[in-house]
Each structure stands twice: as C-alpha cells, then as structure tokens.
Amino acid sequence: MEFNFELWYLFPVSIAISTTAMASGVGGAIFFSPLFMFVLGLEAQVAIGTALLTELFGFTSGVIAYFRSKLIDFSLGLDILKYSIPAAIMGALISPIVPAYILKIVFGIGILYIGIQILRAHYKATSLPSQTVETDSYVESTCLVDRWHREFRYTYCNRPIARFFGLLGGAFVGLISVGLGELIDYHLVSRCRIPTPVAVATAVFTVVLTVLIASTGHLYQFIFHAQEGVLPQITNVVLFTIPGVLIGGQLGPRLQKVLPEAHLRIGLSVLFMLIGFLMLGVHLVYHNG
C-alpha cells in the first residue's frame, strides 16, 4: 500500500477537532464526517465509518485523561448507560430501514434548539443567581474533588428526564452515530447546573462506552468486509487522524481546566448551534447536490 503524504494536514486538523470535542463532550464524528465527505471525497458510508473509528480513539484518550483528573461521576454515568446502551443497540439494528438523512436533519434542528436553550439558561442564571434548581427531594447532593483539589458540589436532578435523554441519545447514536453527548451535556449543564467540567467528563464517559458497544458489529463489517480499494483509503486517513485525536484527547481536558466556567458554558452553546447549522447545511447540500 502506498502511503499518501498529501493527507498530512489531517493530523493538525484532528488535534483541533478532538481537543474541541473533549473540552465540550460532543462527538468528533459530527465534524469528521463532513470533512471526509466534502474535502476527501469519500462515499458517505465510508466517511461515517472512518469518522466513527477515529472518534472511538479520541474519546478513549479523553476518558483516560478525565479519569486521571478525577472528574468523571461514575454513578451518574452508569445510571444513564443503563438506558443509552440498549437504546443504541436497538437503533443500530433498525438503522438500515430508517432514512439517516431525515434523522440527521431532525437532530440538527434539535441540537440548534439545545444550543439556544443553554445560552438562555446561562444568562438567566447570571441575572438570577439566587434561583434554585428543581431536584428530587430524596436525592443527596454530591461532592466531587478533582486531581487539583478543586471541590464541586452539585445535585443530579430530575433523573427521569436524564434517563429519557440517555434513551433518546443512545437511539441517535445507534442510528446516526451522534447525539448522546449533546443531550447529556444539555441536561446536566443547563437543567441541573452541574459544573461543566464534571458534566462534560461524565458525558464523554457515557458516549465512549455507548458508541463502542453499539457499533462493534458495524465496525467489524466496515473494517473486515469493506469493498476492494476502500481499506487503503481508510488506512491512509486514519494514519493521520488517530494520532491526532489521541493527542487532542489529552489536550481537551487541559483546555477545559484553564477556561472559566462561564466561558465553557457559552462556548458549549455556540458549538451546539454551529453543529446544528453544520448538520443541516451538510445534509441539505448533500441530498440536493
């Protein structure tokens, strides 16, 4: 197989995408898929499969970094995984009969709305600092101390809604490979006001396990039963993207540590709105062109 050095730029681009994804908790595949389709000219299924493979390496690196930082709330994450994993498996099983582009347009509209809601919630909390969050009366607050001895106190509020978002996000992961991290981020940050570092770290933890389990069969088919000529294409791409996302997976948590909480919330909102526009634009252009 001939090594394609012309794809060298994928290495710094992958670092940037992975750093952004790890700092915010969103799936990197949402950026990689359009990049592979419109810049590299890969077929849609090949682009999505390559993006998913790349994302798994980046998120695994990010989970390791967040684990070392002691920012993952495993109890909260496991509560959501009980719903997201079965839903993702079911989504993967029915994905061949559901038009993916329709789901992605629906998700694009939804994530755009969520971005607006996070921004509204941030400014509402800023203007009304004494406002309290609705919580279940029987739920005790959690105190988490990270690697740098920062103390985070919060309450995992409205568990039925969180579990519903886990169910819905898991189904989206099975169907279109994205959605869980964004929905969990929205609930934990905007609805429960859980500190953004803890919310993002926990979202990354739930996403990587959900994607890994739900997409095992898809990845097996993609890697070992790809059409002739496709595997060299994929190999040339991932030789640059996987090292990039491994680095970005370590940089994202470090970036998050130095950014103020308010800036993280605003950045998360802007990123979600950008993702919404990106998904809508990419799929409208793709299916009209």
Disulfide bonds with the S-S distance in Angstrom:
Cys157-Cys192 2.18
